[in-house]
Amino acid sequence: MAHEIGHLLLGTPEHSSRGIMRARWEREDLRDAARRCLVFNSEQAEKMRANVRSRMLPEPGTTRSVLAFQE
């Protein structure tokens, strides 16, 4: 689930050679996941943070965030 959410937050279908965004997981990856050691790399984490921050900025011409709830 984290892998697929990673695609959404990264805004790309790309995969990495290691970590959560690896295309095909092997036995060691599953062991790392069970130990909660399977992570996004620092570049992916920063890109996700930047993408989320940019979505939280006000929409042009308004004071409302792009993520603001409709009332």
PDB file with SEQRES, HELIX, SHEET and CRYST1 records, atoms N, CA, C and O in Angstrom:
SEQRES   1 A   71  MET ALA HIS GLU ILE GLY HIS LEU LEU LEU GLY THR PRO          
SEQRES   2 A   71  GLU HIS SER SER ARG GLY ILE MET ARG ALA ARG TRP GLU          
SEQRES   3 A   71  ARG GLU ASP LEU ARG ASP ALA ALA ARG ARG CYS LEU VAL          
SEQRES   4 A   71  PHE ASN SER GLU GLN ALA GLU LYS MET ARG ALA ASN VAL          
SEQRES   5 A   71  ARG SER ARG MET LEU PRO GLU PRO GLY THR THR ARG SER          
SEQRES   6 A   71  VAL LEU ALA PHE GLN GLU                                      
HELIX    1 AA1 ALA A    2  LEU A   10  1                                   9    
HELIX    2 AA2 ARG A   27  ALA A   34  1                                   8    
HELIX    3 AA3 SER A   42  MET A   56  1                                  15    
CRYST1    1.000    1.000    1.000  90.00  90.00  90.00 P 1           1          
ATOM      1  N   MET A   1       0.828  -1.185   0.000  1.00  0.00           N  
ATOM      2  CA  MET A   1       0.000   0.000   0.000  1.00  0.00           C  
ATOM      3  C   MET A   1       0.878   1.257   0.000  1.00  0.00           C  
ATOM      4  O   MET A   1       0.605   2.212  -0.727  1.00  0.00           O  
ATOM      5  N   ALA A   2       1.930   1.247   0.819  1.00  0.00           N  
ATOM      6  CA  ALA A   2       2.832   2.406   0.870  1.00  0.00           C  
ATOM      7  C   ALA A   2       3.493   2.632  -0.486  1.00  0.00           C  
ATOM      8  O   ALA A   2       3.713   3.776  -0.885  1.00  0.00           O  
ATOM      9  N   HIS A   3       3.807   1.559  -1.192  1.00  0.00           N  
ATOM     10  CA  HIS A   3       4.420   1.661  -2.521  1.00  0.00           C  
ATOM     11  C   HIS A   3       3.492   2.414  -3.471  1.00  0.00           C  
ATOM     12  O   HIS A   3       3.930   3.327  -4.171  1.00  0.00           O  
ATOM     13  N   GLU A   4       2.224   2.041  -3.499  1.00  0.00           N  
ATOM     14  CA  GLU A   4       1.270   2.680  -4.408  1.00  0.00           C  
ATOM     15  C   GLU A   4       0.995   4.124  -4.009  1.00  0.00           C  
ATOM     16  O   GLU A   4       0.872   4.988  -4.878  1.00  0.00           O  
ATOM     17  N   ILE A   5       0.897   4.399  -2.725  1.00  0.00           N  
ATOM     18  CA  ILE A   5       0.734   5.778  -2.262  1.00  0.00           C  
ATOM     19  C   ILE A   5       1.972   6.582  -2.628  1.00  0.00           C  
ATOM     20  O   ILE A   5       1.877   7.766  -2.952  1.00  0.00           O  
ATOM     21  N   GLY A   6       3.133   5.939  -2.576  1.00  0.00           N  
ATOM     22  CA  GLY A   6       4.374   6.592  -3.004  1.00  0.00           C  
ATOM     23  C   GLY A   6       4.289   7.069  -4.441  1.00  0.00           C  
ATOM     24  O   GLY A   6       4.725   8.176  -4.758  1.00  0.00           O  
ATOM     25  N   HIS A   7       3.720   6.229  -5.328  1.00  0.00           N  
ATOM     26  CA  HIS A   7       3.541   6.653  -6.726  1.00  0.00           C  
ATOM     27  C   HIS A   7       2.686   7.908  -6.797  1.00  0.00           C  
ATOM     28  O   HIS A   7       3.004   8.838  -7.537  1.00  0.00           O  
ATOM     29  N   LEU A   8       1.603   7.936  -6.033  1.00  0.00           N  
ATOM     30  CA  LEU A   8       0.718   9.102  -6.049  1.00  0.00           C  
ATOM     31  C   LEU A   8       1.419  10.347  -5.532  1.00  0.00           C  
ATOM     32  O   LEU A   8       1.314  11.417  -6.130  1.00  0.00           O  
ATOM     33  N   LEU A   9       2.140  10.208  -4.413  1.00  0.00           N  
ATOM     34  CA  LEU A   9       2.799  11.376  -3.817  1.00  0.00           C  
ATOM     35  C   LEU A   9       4.023  11.818  -4.608  1.00  0.00           C  
ATOM     36  O   LEU A   9       4.356  13.003  -4.624  1.00  0.00           O  
ATOM     37  N   LEU A  10       4.693  10.878  -5.262  1.00  0.00           N  
ATOM     38  CA  LEU A  10       5.846  11.236  -6.085  1.00  0.00           C  
ATOM     39  C   LEU A  10       5.418  11.774  -7.446  1.00  0.00           C  
ATOM     40  O   LEU A  10       6.161  12.508  -8.097  1.00  0.00           O  
ATOM     41  N   GLY A  11       4.220  11.404  -7.865  1.00  0.00           N  
ATOM     42  CA  GLY A  11       3.725  11.861  -9.164  1.00  0.00           C  
ATOM     43  C   GLY A  11       4.415  11.181 -10.327  1.00  0.00           C  
ATOM     44  O   GLY A  11       4.549  11.768 -11.401  1.00  0.00           O  
ATOM     45  N   THR A  12       4.860   9.931 -10.121  1.00  0.00           N  
ATOM     46  CA  THR A  12       5.579   9.221 -11.170  1.00  0.00           C  
ATOM     47  C   THR A  12       5.333   7.721 -11.081  1.00  0.00           C  
ATOM     48  O   THR A  12       5.121   7.195  -9.988  1.00  0.00           O  
ATOM     49  N   PRO A  13       5.358   7.025 -12.217  1.00  0.00           N  
ATOM     50  CA  PRO A  13       5.228   5.565 -12.198  1.00  0.00           C  
ATOM     51  C   PRO A  13       6.581   4.864 -12.022  1.00  0.00           C  
ATOM     52  O   PRO A  13       6.657   3.635 -12.052  1.00  0.00           O  
ATOM     53  N   GLU A  14       7.638   5.647 -11.840  1.00  0.00           N  
ATOM     54  CA  GLU A  14       8.998   5.087 -11.772  1.00  0.00           C  
ATOM     55  C   GLU A  14       9.226   4.259 -10.510  1.00  0.00           C  
ATOM     56  O   GLU A  14       8.568   4.443  -9.487  1.00  0.00           O  
ATOM     57  N   HIS A  15      10.185   3.340 -10.623  1.00  0.00           N  
ATOM     58  CA  HIS A  15      10.600   2.489  -9.508  1.00  0.00           C  
ATOM     59  C   HIS A  15      12.061   2.730  -9.200  1.00  0.00           C  
ATOM     60  O   HIS A  15      12.783   3.324 -10.002  1.00  0.00           O  
ATOM     61  N   SER A  16      12.499   2.271  -8.038  1.00  0.00           N  
ATOM     62  CA  SER A  16      13.905   2.385  -7.661  1.00  0.00           C  
ATOM     63  C   SER A  16      14.509   0.992  -7.544  1.00  0.00           C  
ATOM     64  O   SER A  16      13.793  -0.008  -7.601  1.00  0.00           O  
ATOM     65  N   SER A  17      15.802   0.931  -7.383  1.00  0.00           N  
ATOM     66  CA  SER A  17      16.476  -0.360  -7.276  1.00  0.00           C  
ATOM     67  C   SER A  17      16.410  -0.936  -5.872  1.00  0.00           C  
ATOM     68  O   SER A  17      16.682  -2.120  -5.673  1.00  0.00           O  
ATOM     69  N   ARG A  18      16.048  -0.102  -4.889  1.00  0.00           N  
ATOM     70  CA  ARG A  18      15.958  -0.554  -3.498  1.00  0.00           C  
ATOM     71  C   ARG A  18      14.802   0.139  -2.799  1.00  0.00           C  
ATOM     72  O   ARG A  18      14.295   1.156  -3.272  1.00  0.00           O  
ATOM     73  N   GLY A  19      14.393  -0.418  -1.673  1.00  0.00           N  
ATOM     74  CA  GLY A  19      13.399   0.226  -0.825  1.00  0.00           C  
ATOM     75  C   GLY A  19      11.966   0.001  -1.256  1.00  0.00           C  
ATOM     76  O   GLY A  19      11.674  -0.857  -2.090  1.00  0.00           O  
ATOM     77  N   ILE A  20      11.078   0.790  -0.672  1.00  0.00           N  
ATOM     78  CA  ILE A  20       9.637   0.638  -0.910  1.00  0.00           C  
ATOM     79  C   ILE A  20       9.288   0.770  -2.388  1.00  0.00           C  
ATOM     80  O   ILE A  20       8.378   0.094  -2.868  1.00  0.00           O  
ATOM     81  N   MET A  21       9.986   1.615  -3.105  1.00  0.00           N  
ATOM     82  CA  MET A  21       9.640   1.871  -4.499  1.00  0.00           C  
ATOM     83  C   MET A  21      10.289   0.897  -5.483  1.00  0.00           C  
ATOM     84  O   MET A  21      10.288   1.144  -6.689  1.00  0.00           O  
ATOM     85  N   ARG A  22      10.832  -0.186  -4.987  1.00  0.00           N  
ATOM     86  CA  ARG A  22      11.391  -1.227  -5.844  1.00  0.00           C  
ATOM     87  C   ARG A  22      10.253  -1.896  -6.614  1.00  0.00           C  
ATOM     88  O   ARG A  22       9.182  -2.129  -6.053  1.00  0.00           O  
ATOM     89  N   ALA A  23      10.471  -2.206  -7.890  1.00  0.00           N  
ATOM     90  CA  ALA A  23       9.416  -2.780  -8.728  1.00  0.00           C  
ATOM     91  C   ALA A  23       9.063  -4.206  -8.305  1.00  0.00           C  
ATOM     92  O   ALA A  23       7.887  -4.552  -8.191  1.00  0.00           O  
ATOM     93  N   ARG A  24      10.070  -5.016  -8.078  1.00  0.00           N  
ATOM     94  CA  ARG A  24       9.844  -6.412  -7.675  1.00  0.00           C  
ATOM     95  C   ARG A  24      10.565  -6.667  -6.365  1.00  0.00           C  
ATOM     96  O   ARG A  24      11.780  -6.503  -6.259  1.00  0.00           O  
ATOM     97  N   TRP A  25       9.804  -7.062  -5.391  1.00  0.00           N  
ATOM     98  CA  TRP A  25      10.392  -7.314  -4.079  1.00  0.00           C  
ATOM     99  C   TRP A  25      10.880  -8.750  -3.991  1.00  0.00           C  
ATOM    100  O   TRP A  25      10.277  -9.669  -4.546  1.00  0.00           O  
ATOM    101  N   GLU A  26      11.977  -8.917  -3.287  1.00  0.00           N  
ATOM    102  CA  GLU A  26      12.547 -10.236  -3.043  1.00  0.00           C  
ATOM    103  C   GLU A  26      12.368 -10.585  -1.574  1.00  0.00           C  
ATOM    104  O   GLU A  26      11.873  -9.779  -0.786  1.00  0.00           O  
ATOM    105  N   ARG A  27      12.773 -11.781  -1.222  1.00  0.00           N  
ATOM    106  CA  ARG A  27      12.595 -12.264   0.152  1.00  0.00           C  
ATOM    107  C   ARG A  27      13.167 -11.292   1.175  1.00  0.00           C  
ATOM    108  O   ARG A  27      12.537 -11.043   2.203  1.00  0.00           O  
ATOM    109  N   GLU A  28      14.350 -10.738   0.915  1.00  0.00           N  
ATOM    110  CA  GLU A  28      14.958  -9.805   1.880  1.00  0.00           C  
ATOM    111  C   GLU A  28      14.132  -8.531   2.033  1.00  0.00           C  
ATOM    112  O   GLU A  28      14.091  -7.945   3.114  1.00  0.00           O  
ATOM    113  N   ASP A  29      13.478  -8.103   0.964  1.00  0.00           N  
ATOM    114  CA  ASP A  29      12.611  -6.918   1.055  1.00  0.00           C  
ATOM    115  C   ASP A  29      11.418  -7.196   1.959  1.00  0.00           C  
ATOM    116  O   ASP A  29      11.017  -6.339   2.746  1.00  0.00           O  
ATOM    117  N   LEU A  30      10.855  -8.391   1.847  1.00  0.00           N  
ATOM    118  CA  LEU A  30       9.719  -8.751   2.695  1.00  0.00           C  
ATOM    119  C   LEU A  30      10.146  -8.847   4.154  1.00  0.00           C  
ATOM    120  O   LEU A  30       9.398  -8.465   5.054  1.00  0.00           O  
ATOM    121  N   ARG A  31      11.362  -9.362   4.383  1.00  0.00           N  
ATOM    122  CA  ARG A  31      11.879  -9.391   5.760  1.00  0.00           C  
ATOM    123  C   ARG A  31      12.048  -7.975   6.296  1.00  0.00           C  
ATOM    124  O   ARG A  31      11.685  -7.686   7.436  1.00  0.00           O  
ATOM    125  N   ASP A  32      12.608  -7.084   5.455  1.00  0.00           N  
ATOM    126  CA  ASP A  32      12.767  -5.684   5.869  1.00  0.00           C  
ATOM    127  C   ASP A  32      11.416  -5.040   6.168  1.00  0.00           C  
ATOM    128  O   ASP A  32      11.289  -4.271   7.121  1.00  0.00           O  
ATOM    129  N   ALA A  33      10.407  -5.353   5.353  1.00  0.00           N  
ATOM    130  CA  ALA A  33       9.070  -4.802   5.582  1.00  0.00           C  
ATOM    131  C   ALA A  33       8.516  -5.295   6.917  1.00  0.00           C  
ATOM    132  O   ALA A  33       7.917  -4.522   7.665  1.00  0.00           O  
ATOM    133  N   ALA A  34       8.711  -6.566   7.214  1.00  0.00           N  
ATOM    134  CA  ALA A  34       8.229  -7.120   8.488  1.00  0.00           C  
ATOM    135  C   ALA A  34       8.934  -6.472   9.671  1.00  0.00           C  
ATOM    136  O   ALA A  34       8.352  -6.339  10.748  1.00  0.00           O  
ATOM    137  N   ARG A  35      10.183  -6.071   9.475  1.00  0.00           N  
ATOM    138  CA  ARG A  35      10.957  -5.406  10.535  1.00  0.00           C  
ATOM    139  C   ARG A  35      10.741  -3.893  10.536  1.00  0.00           C  
ATOM    140  O   ARG A  35      11.329  -3.176  11.345  1.00  0.00           O  
ATOM    141  N   ARG A  36       9.900  -3.419   9.632  1.00  0.00           N  
ATOM    142  CA  ARG A  36       9.655  -1.981   9.459  1.00  0.00           C  
ATOM    143  C   ARG A  36      10.919  -1.226   9.070  1.00  0.00           C  
ATOM    144  O   ARG A  36      11.151  -0.099   9.506  1.00  0.00           O  
ATOM    145  N   CYS A  37      11.734  -1.877   8.233  1.00  0.00           N  
ATOM    146  CA  CYS A  37      12.989  -1.277   7.770  1.00  0.00           C  
ATOM    147  C   CYS A  37      12.959  -0.976   6.273  1.00  0.00           C  
ATOM    148  O   CYS A  37      13.957  -0.519   5.716  1.00  0.00           O  
ATOM    149  N   LEU A  38      11.844  -1.223   5.627  1.00  0.00           N  
ATOM    150  CA  LEU A  38      11.723  -0.937   4.199  1.00  0.00           C  
ATOM    151  C   LEU A  38      11.218   0.492   4.086  1.00  0.00           C  
ATOM    152  O   LEU A  38      10.096   0.788   4.498  1.00  0.00           O  
ATOM    153  N   VAL A  39      12.028   1.372   3.535  1.00  0.00           N  
ATOM    154  CA  VAL A  39      11.713   2.804   3.576  1.00  0.00           C  
ATOM    155  C   VAL A  39      11.854   3.449   2.202  1.00  0.00           C  
ATOM    156  O   VAL A  39      12.374   2.848   1.261  1.00  0.00           O  
ATOM    157  N   PHE A  40      11.381   4.680   2.114  1.00  0.00           N  
ATOM    158  CA  PHE A  40      11.638   5.524   0.951  1.00  0.00           C  
ATOM    159  C   PHE A  40      13.041   6.082   1.122  1.00  0.00           C  
ATOM    160  O   PHE A  40      13.476   6.329   2.246  1.00  0.00           O  
ATOM    161  N   ASN A  41      13.755   6.283   0.016  1.00  0.00           N  
ATOM    162  CA  ASN A  41      15.081   6.896   0.160  1.00  0.00           C  
ATOM    163  C   ASN A  41      14.913   8.395   0.412  1.00  0.00           C  
ATOM    164  O   ASN A  41      13.815   8.933   0.273  1.00  0.00           O  
ATOM    165  N   SER A  42      15.991   9.055   0.777  1.00  0.00           N  
ATOM    166  CA  SER A  42      15.902  10.472   1.166  1.00  0.00           C  
ATOM    167  C   SER A  42      15.435  11.359   0.008  1.00  0.00           C  
ATOM    168  O   SER A  42      14.716  12.334   0.229  1.00  0.00           O  
ATOM    169  N   GLU A  43      15.831  11.034  -1.208  1.00  0.00           N  
ATOM    170  CA  GLU A  43      15.397  11.820  -2.371  1.00  0.00           C  
ATOM    171  C   GLU A  43      13.885  11.680  -2.577  1.00  0.00           C  
ATOM    172  O   GLU A  43      13.195  12.666  -2.838  1.00  0.00           O  
ATOM    173  N   GLN A  44      13.378  10.452  -2.458  1.00  0.00           N  
ATOM    174  CA  GLN A  44      11.941  10.227  -2.608  1.00  0.00           C  
ATOM    175  C   GLN A  44      11.170  10.938  -1.501  1.00  0.00           C  
ATOM    176  O   GLN A  44      10.145  11.569  -1.757  1.00  0.00           O  
ATOM    177  N   ALA A  45      11.661  10.834  -0.283  1.00  0.00           N  
ATOM    178  CA  ALA A  45      10.978  11.473   0.852  1.00  0.00           C  
ATOM    179  C   ALA A  45      10.893  12.982   0.651  1.00  0.00           C  
ATOM    180  O   ALA A  45       9.846  13.583   0.891  1.00  0.00           O  
ATOM    181  N   GLU A  46      11.987  13.594   0.215  1.00  0.00           N  
ATOM    182  CA  GLU A  46      11.980  15.046   0.008  1.00  0.00           C  
ATOM    183  C   GLU A  46      11.047  15.435  -1.140  1.00  0.00           C  
ATOM    184  O   GLU A  46      10.339  16.438  -1.051  1.00  0.00           O  
ATOM    185  N   LYS A  47      11.045  14.648  -2.211  1.00  0.00           N  
ATOM    186  CA  LYS A  47      10.161  14.949  -3.337  1.00  0.00           C  
ATOM    187  C   LYS A  47       8.699  14.844  -2.916  1.00  0.00           C  
ATOM    188  O   LYS A  47       7.878  15.669  -3.316  1.00  0.00           O  
ATOM    189  N   MET A  48       8.367  13.830  -2.106  1.00  0.00           N  
ATOM    190  CA  MET A  48       6.986  13.710  -1.624  1.00  0.00           C  
ATOM    191  C   MET A  48       6.616  14.896  -0.747  1.00  0.00           C  
ATOM    192  O   MET A  48       5.524  15.450  -0.881  1.00  0.00           O  
ATOM    193  N   ARG A  49       7.515  15.290   0.147  1.00  0.00           N  
ATOM    194  CA  ARG A  49       7.229  16.450   1.009  1.00  0.00           C  
ATOM    195  C   ARG A  49       7.019  17.701   0.166  1.00  0.00           C  
ATOM    196  O   ARG A  49       6.099  18.478   0.422  1.00  0.00           O  
ATOM    197  N   ALA A  50       7.870  17.898  -0.840  1.00  0.00           N  
ATOM    198  CA  ALA A  50       7.751  19.081  -1.696  1.00  0.00           C  
ATOM    199  C   ALA A  50       6.435  19.057  -2.476  1.00  0.00           C  
ATOM    200  O   ALA A  50       5.775  20.088  -2.610  1.00  0.00           O  
ATOM    201  N   ASN A  51       6.054  17.890  -2.989  1.00  0.00           N  
ATOM    202  CA  ASN A  51       4.798  17.784  -3.730  1.00  0.00           C  
ATOM    203  C   ASN A  51       3.598  18.067  -2.835  1.00  0.00           C  
ATOM    204  O   ASN A  51       2.658  18.742  -3.253  1.00  0.00           O  
ATOM    205  N   VAL A  52       3.623  17.562  -1.618  1.00  0.00           N  
ATOM    206  CA  VAL A  52       2.519  17.810  -0.688  1.00  0.00           C  
ATOM    207  C   VAL A  52       2.479  19.291  -0.314  1.00  0.00           C  
ATOM    208  O   VAL A  52       1.406  19.894  -0.283  1.00  0.00           O  
ATOM    209  N   ARG A  53       3.649  19.883  -0.029  1.00  0.00           N  
ATOM    210  CA  ARG A  53       3.689  21.321   0.302  1.00  0.00           C  
ATOM    211  C   ARG A  53       3.112  22.154  -0.830  1.00  0.00           C  
ATOM    212  O   ARG A  53       2.361  23.099  -0.587  1.00  0.00           O  
ATOM    213  N   SER A  54       3.457  21.810  -2.068  1.00  0.00           N  
ATOM    214  CA  SER A  54       2.965  22.608  -3.200  1.00  0.00           C  
ATOM    215  C   SER A  54       1.450  22.502  -3.338  1.00  0.00           C  
ATOM    216  O   SER A  54       0.806  23.444  -3.799  1.00  0.00           O  
ATOM    217  N   ARG A  55       0.879  21.379  -2.947  1.00  0.00           N  
ATOM    218  CA  ARG A  55      -0.580  21.219  -3.001  1.00  0.00           C  
ATOM    219  C   ARG A  55      -1.276  21.975  -1.884  1.00  0.00           C  
ATOM    220  O   ARG A  55      -2.478  22.226  -1.958  1.00  0.00           O  
ATOM    221  N   MET A  56      -0.534  22.336  -0.856  1.00  0.00           N  
ATOM    222  CA  MET A  56      -1.124  23.039   0.283  1.00  0.00           C  
ATOM    223  C   MET A  56      -1.082  24.547   0.104  1.00  0.00           C  
ATOM    224  O   MET A  56      -1.651  25.276   0.917  1.00  0.00           O  
ATOM    225  N   LEU A  57      -0.424  25.032  -0.938  1.00  0.00           N  
ATOM    226  CA  LEU A  57      -0.379  26.463  -1.212  1.00  0.00           C  
ATOM    227  C   LEU A  57      -1.756  26.932  -1.675  1.00  0.00           C  
ATOM    228  O   LEU A  57      -2.520  26.148  -2.238  1.00  0.00           O  
ATOM    229  N   PRO A  58      -2.071  28.183  -1.446  1.00  0.00           N  
ATOM    230  CA  PRO A  58      -3.369  28.696  -1.910  1.00  0.00           C  
ATOM    231  C   PRO A  58      -3.494  28.592  -3.425  1.00  0.00           C  
ATOM    232  O   PRO A  58      -2.514  28.748  -4.153  1.00  0.00           O  
ATOM    233  N   GLU A  59      -4.709  28.327  -3.887  1.00  0.00           N  
ATOM    234  CA  GLU A  59      -4.974  28.329  -5.315  1.00  0.00           C  
ATOM    235  C   GLU A  59      -4.761  29.745  -5.834  1.00  0.00           C  
ATOM    236  O   GLU A  59      -5.057  30.703  -5.120  1.00  0.00           O  
ATOM    237  N   PRO A  60      -4.259  29.905  -7.051  1.00  0.00           N  
ATOM    238  CA  PRO A  60      -4.049  31.246  -7.602  1.00  0.00           C  
ATOM    239  C   PRO A  60      -5.325  32.080  -7.548  1.00  0.00           C  
ATOM    240  O   PRO A  60      -6.391  31.618  -7.954  1.00  0.00           O  
ATOM    241  N   GLY A  61      -5.216  33.296  -7.053  1.00  0.00           N  
ATOM    242  CA  GLY A  61      -6.343  34.212  -6.991  1.00  0.00           C  
ATOM    243  C   GLY A  61      -7.266  34.003  -5.804  1.00  0.00           C  
ATOM    244  O   GLY A  61      -8.302  34.660  -5.705  1.00  0.00           O  
ATOM    245  N   THR A  62      -6.900  33.081  -4.884  1.00  0.00           N  
ATOM    246  CA  THR A  62      -7.738  32.834  -3.704  1.00  0.00           C  
ATOM    247  C   THR A  62      -6.848  32.741  -2.470  1.00  0.00           C  
ATOM    248  O   THR A  62      -5.622  32.803  -2.561  1.00  0.00           O  
ATOM    249  N   THR A  63      -7.474  32.594  -1.346  1.00  0.00           N  
ATOM    250  CA  THR A  63      -6.735  32.340  -0.110  1.00  0.00           C  
ATOM    251  C   THR A  63      -6.950  30.912   0.358  1.00  0.00           C  
ATOM    252  O   THR A  63      -6.522  30.531   1.447  1.00  0.00           O  
ATOM    253  N   ARG A  64      -7.629  30.114  -0.493  1.00  0.00           N  
ATOM    254  CA  ARG A  64      -7.935  28.732  -0.127  1.00  0.00           C  
ATOM    255  C   ARG A  64      -6.841  27.785  -0.595  1.00  0.00           C  
ATOM    256  O   ARG A  64      -6.284  27.952  -1.680  1.00  0.00           O  
ATOM    257  N   SER A  65      -6.542  26.805   0.219  1.00  0.00           N  
ATOM    258  CA  SER A  65      -5.586  25.771  -0.130  1.00  0.00           C  
ATOM    259  C   SER A  65      -6.206  24.848  -1.187  1.00  0.00           C  
ATOM    260  O   SER A  65      -7.423  24.669  -1.227  1.00  0.00           O  
ATOM    261  N   VAL A  66      -5.378  24.282  -2.020  1.00  0.00           N  
ATOM    262  CA  VAL A  66      -5.845  23.301  -2.994  1.00  0.00           C  
ATOM    263  C   VAL A  66      -6.494  22.124  -2.275  1.00  0.00           C  
ATOM    264  O   VAL A  66      -7.396  21.483  -2.814  1.00  0.00           O  
ATOM    265  N   LEU A  67      -6.034  21.840  -1.053  1.00  0.00           N  
ATOM    266  CA  LEU A  67      -6.570  20.720  -0.280  1.00  0.00           C  
ATOM    267  C   LEU A  67      -7.692  21.127   0.668  1.00  0.00           C  
ATOM    268  O   LEU A  67      -8.124  20.316   1.487  1.00  0.00           O  
ATOM    269  N   ALA A  68      -8.166  22.348   0.574  1.00  0.00           N  
ATOM    270  CA  ALA A  68      -9.221  22.815   1.479  1.00  0.00           C  
ATOM    271  C   ALA A  68     -10.477  21.976   1.261  1.00  0.00           C  
ATOM    272  O   ALA A  68     -10.815  21.604   0.137  1.00  0.00           O  
ATOM    273  N   PHE A  69     -11.153  21.690   2.365  1.00  0.00           N  
ATOM    274  CA  PHE A  69     -12.397  20.937   2.297  1.00  0.00           C  
ATOM    275  C   PHE A  69     -13.520  21.843   1.812  1.00  0.00           C  
ATOM    276  O   PHE A  69     -13.570  23.029   2.139  1.00  0.00           O  
ATOM    277  N   GLN A  70     -14.407  21.266   1.035  1.00  0.00           N  
ATOM    278  CA  GLN A  70     -15.588  21.996   0.606  1.00  0.00           C  
ATOM    279  C   GLN A  70     -16.583  22.047   1.756  1.00  0.00           C  
ATOM    280  O   GLN A  70     -16.835  21.024   2.394  1.00  0.00           O  
ATOM    281  N   GLU A  71     -17.143  23.194   2.030  1.00  0.00           N  
ATOM    282  CA  GLU A  71     -18.125  23.316   3.114  1.00  0.00           C  
ATOM    283  C   GLU A  71     -19.512  23.389   2.563  1.00  0.00           C  
ATOM    284  O   GLU A  71     -20.474  23.494   3.325  1.00  0.00           O  
TER     285      GLU A  71                                                      
END                                                                             
